[in-house]
Amino acid sequence: MTVSKKTKKSEHGLFGWQEALSGLGSSFFKNFADSLADKIKHRIQEMIVALQRGLLGTVLVMIGSIFILISLVIFLNEFLALGDWFGYIFVGIFSVLVGLLIIKK
């Protein structure tokens, strides 16, 4: 009878340690998962902001390039006085060649 009480007591003590370790482990992994999720969310937000800036910059560069090319066409047409078609052909061929060089790299 005393042996069975001793066995129950040691099992109960062991069960208490298991429960404490289980609680400690689960809280550790919960904190780790929450921290990891927060870091991932923060990194994704940084990437979204970088993509938005890059997209806006790309659009503005494209608009600026169009205006520069149009002004170059007008300048060539007025400077060379060969006709309205010359500036468009020259700038068009130049743009196509630059585009092909960019694609090849």
ZAMI-709978 format. One record per residue (C-alpha): x, y, z. Coordinates in Angstrom, 3 decimals. Layout:
N
+----------+----------+----------+
:        u :        v :        w :
+----------+----------+----------+
:        X :        Y :        Z :
...
+----------+----------+----------+
This chain:
105
+----------+----------+----------+
:        u :        v :        w :
+----------+----------+----------+
:    0.000 :    0.000 :    0.000 :
:    2.813 :    2.413 :    0.744 :
:    4.583 :    1.368 :   -2.411 :
:    1.563 :    2.218 :   -4.562 :
:    1.246 :    5.658 :   -2.899 :
:    4.935 :    6.289 :   -3.550 :
:    4.554 :    5.257 :   -7.191 :
:    1.548 :    7.543 :   -7.643 :
:    3.412 :   10.405 :   -6.027 :
:    6.454 :   10.011 :   -8.278 :
:    4.214 :    9.684 :  -11.331 :
:    2.380 :   12.808 :  -10.270 :
:    5.674 :   14.638 :   -9.777 :
:    6.895 :   13.454 :  -13.176 :
:    3.625 :   14.498 :  -14.759 :
:    4.055 :   17.972 :  -13.283 :
:    7.497 :   18.273 :  -14.879 :
:    6.187 :   17.065 :  -18.214 :
:    3.383 :   19.590 :  -18.071 :
:    5.786 :   22.394 :  -17.141 :
:    8.194 :   21.476 :  -19.937 :
:    5.335 :   21.139 :  -22.377 :
:    4.020 :   24.571 :  -21.415 :
:    7.490 :   26.080 :  -21.682 :
:    8.088 :   24.463 :  -25.082 :
:    4.729 :   25.502 :  -26.477 :
:    5.162 :   29.101 :  -25.295 :
:    8.668 :   29.167 :  -26.806 :
:    7.437 :   27.924 :  -30.165 :
:    4.423 :   30.264 :  -30.047 :
:    6.694 :   33.263 :  -29.390 :
:    9.103 :   32.076 :  -32.091 :
:    6.283 :   31.651 :  -34.620 :
:    4.800 :   35.059 :  -33.765 :
:    8.207 :   36.707 :  -34.084 :
:    8.865 :   34.971 :  -37.385 :
:    5.438 :   35.966 :  -38.724 :
:    6.051 :   39.600 :  -37.718 :
:    9.447 :   39.606 :  -39.429 :
:    7.949 :   38.126 :  -42.600 :
:    5.117 :   40.697 :  -42.622 :
:    7.608 :   43.530 :  -42.135 :
:    9.831 :   42.235 :  -44.966 :
:    6.839 :   41.878 :  -47.311 :
:    5.755 :   45.445 :  -46.540 :
:    9.283 :   46.677 :  -47.316 :
:    9.236 :   44.787 :  -50.619 :
:    5.842 :   46.247 :  -51.562 :
:    7.057 :   49.789 :  -50.877 :
:   10.210 :   49.137 :  -52.943 :
:    8.111 :   47.762 :  -55.814 :
:    5.791 :   50.768 :  -55.698 :
:    8.741 :   53.164 :  -55.822 :
:   10.315 :   51.203 :  -58.664 :
:    7.074 :   51.148 :  -60.625 :
:    6.505 :   54.862 :  -60.174 :
:   10.099 :   55.594 :  -61.160 :
:    9.809 :   53.403 :  -64.252 :
:    6.607 :   55.113 :  -65.370 :
:    8.154 :   58.557 :  -64.933 :
:   11.285 :   57.520 :  -66.845 :
:    9.129 :   56.211 :  -69.686 :
:    7.098 :   59.423 :  -69.851 :
:   10.265 :   61.505 :  -69.764 :
:   11.827 :   59.390 :  -72.503 :
:    8.804 :   59.921 :  -74.727 :
:    9.009 :   63.686 :  -74.254 :
:   12.759 :   63.687 :  -74.940 :
:   12.295 :   61.660 :  -78.115 :
:    9.492 :   63.905 :  -79.344 :
:   11.568 :   67.014 :  -78.685 :
:   14.495 :   65.408 :  -80.540 :
:   12.224 :   64.739 :  -83.509 :
:   11.034 :   68.349 :  -83.568 :
:   14.599 :   69.631 :  -83.205 :
:   15.894 :   67.500 :  -86.086 :
:   12.969 :   68.481 :  -88.298 :
:   13.549 :   72.179 :  -87.709 :
:   17.373 :   72.067 :  -87.727 :
:   17.871 :   70.021 :  -90.890 :
:   14.781 :   71.280 :  -92.784 :
:   14.633 :   68.067 :  -94.839 :
:   10.983 :   67.516 :  -94.077 :
:    8.865 :   66.323 :  -91.196 :
:    9.584 :   62.680 :  -91.877 :
:   13.373 :   62.765 :  -91.304 :
:   13.285 :   63.373 :  -87.536 :
:   10.732 :   60.615 :  -86.994 :
:   12.696 :   58.077 :  -89.028 :
:   16.015 :   58.940 :  -87.352 :
:   14.650 :   58.825 :  -83.801 :
:   12.615 :   55.692 :  -84.560 :
:   15.623 :   53.798 :  -85.912 :
:   17.766 :   54.984 :  -82.998 :
:   15.124 :   53.842 :  -80.474 :
:   14.782 :   50.426 :  -82.109 :
:   18.560 :   49.902 :  -82.125 :
:   18.905 :   50.900 :  -78.462 :
:   16.014 :   48.592 :  -77.582 :
:   17.624 :   45.692 :  -79.420 :
:   20.922 :   46.293 :  -77.653 :
:   19.169 :   46.281 :  -74.281 :
:   17.333 :   43.057 :  -75.118 :
:   20.545 :   41.303 :  -76.251 :
:   22.271 :   41.996 :  -72.915 :
+----------+----------+----------+
